Amino acid sequence: MKSIGNSKVPGKEKILPSIISEHAAIKQVDETAEGQRVDNFLIKLLKGVPRRHIYQLLRSGQVRVNSRRIDASYRLQSGDKVRIPPVIRPVKPVSTHETFRTDRFDILYQDDELLVINKPAGVAVHGGSGISHGVIEQLRRQHPDWKFLELVHRLDRETSGILLLARKRQALLDLHRQIREGAVEKHYLTLVRGKWKNQVQNVRLPLNKYLTAEGERRVAVATDRGDQDRAQPAHTLFTLQKNREEFSLLDAELKTGRTHQIRVHLAHLGYPIVGDDKYGDFTLNKRLQKDDGSGLVLKRMFLHASTFTCTHPVTGSPLRLEAPLPDELRVILRNLDLDTCLP
């Protein structure tokens, strides 16, 4: 298994708010943006410009394609000429002491259309919410010659395992279609507190997003009619691998891909994921973080994206991807005598 990235490079110098251009510019669309909506194209191109201002530019006709007015839903074609008006981009100052983090990512699969890595726990897939550099930013920095690189899907920061990235826009669009149509299979391995009873269990519980008093994002099962009316349907298929009195190892197959879906479904059923710092058993988590000589030490969430099956977006051939369980999770299973079901 190959890996990429292993060093730190200096961060950017302090940047003050600046005008992108004093005059309108013409941007010719190439194959990397073909099929993309013009509003998304502008949002990516004009980083830091508020979205409301970008949509105002579109509505007022200041953005034109091939000298014609277009609306936000217009999909770009290769060769289109996009007029970009002068825009002021507010850029927050960046500390001159900041360093750009680069992690070593194990490559599970790579070709001209796809890059698949085994994401380690503790690394966000993209920057934001106080995180400067996620997987996507690091990989773009490591491969400046790649014209296109986008996340196909997301994993929570504390979840390890298979993460797909598209190196061509058409590959991204086709994989999104497969996900939308339910043509992919995504399996996770997770360790939960409690003795799971059913060998196979379908869980269909709608989910709602909300913000805590501290402004943190959370998800909950919609339990009353008012909540259910605005909730998103969510379906997870759980298969028991092996259990003990206090812990159970499960395979979770995502039938839908809602935020925190596996974590919230399990917590609602009374089987929280071991190490989950949002929906888990905090007393158990605290106990497992200390080395008491039992061999049960876990300082992360036990959730791992283990397999992903799809159709290759270009060749059409079946593609099955597998990510081995990290050593720190395998050790936990060994000490609980739950590793005998693993390859």
WOCORHU-V681180 format. One record per run of one state. SS is the DSSP state (a for helix, b for strand, c for the rest). FROM is the first residue (numbers start at 1). TO is the last residue. If there is no record, write none. Layout:
ss=SS from=FROM to=TO
ss=SS from=FROM to=TO
//
This chain:
ss=c from=1 to=1
ss=b from=2 to=4
ss=c from=5 to=8
ss=b from=9 to=10
ss=c from=11 to=17
ss=b from=18 to=19
ss=c from=20 to=24
ss=b from=25 to=28
ss=c from=29 to=36
ss=b from=37 to=37
ss=a from=38 to=45
ss=c from=46 to=50
ss=a from=51 to=60
ss=c from=61 to=63
ss=b from=64 to=65
ss=c from=66 to=67
ss=b from=68 to=69
ss=c from=70 to=74
ss=b from=75 to=75
ss=c from=76 to=80
ss=b from=81 to=84
ss=c from=85 to=87
ss=b from=88 to=89
ss=c from=90 to=98
ss=b from=99 to=100
ss=c from=101 to=104
ss=b from=105 to=110
ss=c from=111 to=113
ss=b from=114 to=119
ss=c from=120 to=127
ss=b from=128 to=128
ss=c from=129 to=130
ss=b from=131 to=131
ss=c from=132 to=134
ss=a from=135 to=142
ss=c from=143 to=149
ss=b from=150 to=151
ss=c from=152 to=159
ss=b from=160 to=166
ss=c from=167 to=168
ss=a from=169 to=180
ss=c from=181 to=184
ss=b from=185 to=193
ss=c from=194 to=199
ss=b from=200 to=204
ss=c from=205 to=206
ss=b from=207 to=211
ss=c from=212 to=216
ss=b from=217 to=221
ss=c from=222 to=224
ss=a from=225 to=230
ss=c from=231 to=231
ss=b from=232 to=232
ss=c from=233 to=234
ss=b from=235 to=243
ss=c from=244 to=246
ss=b from=247 to=254
ss=c from=255 to=260
ss=a from=261 to=269
ss=c from=270 to=272
ss=b from=273 to=273
ss=c from=274 to=281
ss=a from=282 to=288
ss=c from=289 to=302
ss=b from=303 to=311
ss=c from=312 to=317
ss=b from=318 to=322
ss=c from=323 to=326
ss=a from=327 to=335
ss=c from=336 to=338
ss=a from=339 to=341
ss=c from=342 to=343
//
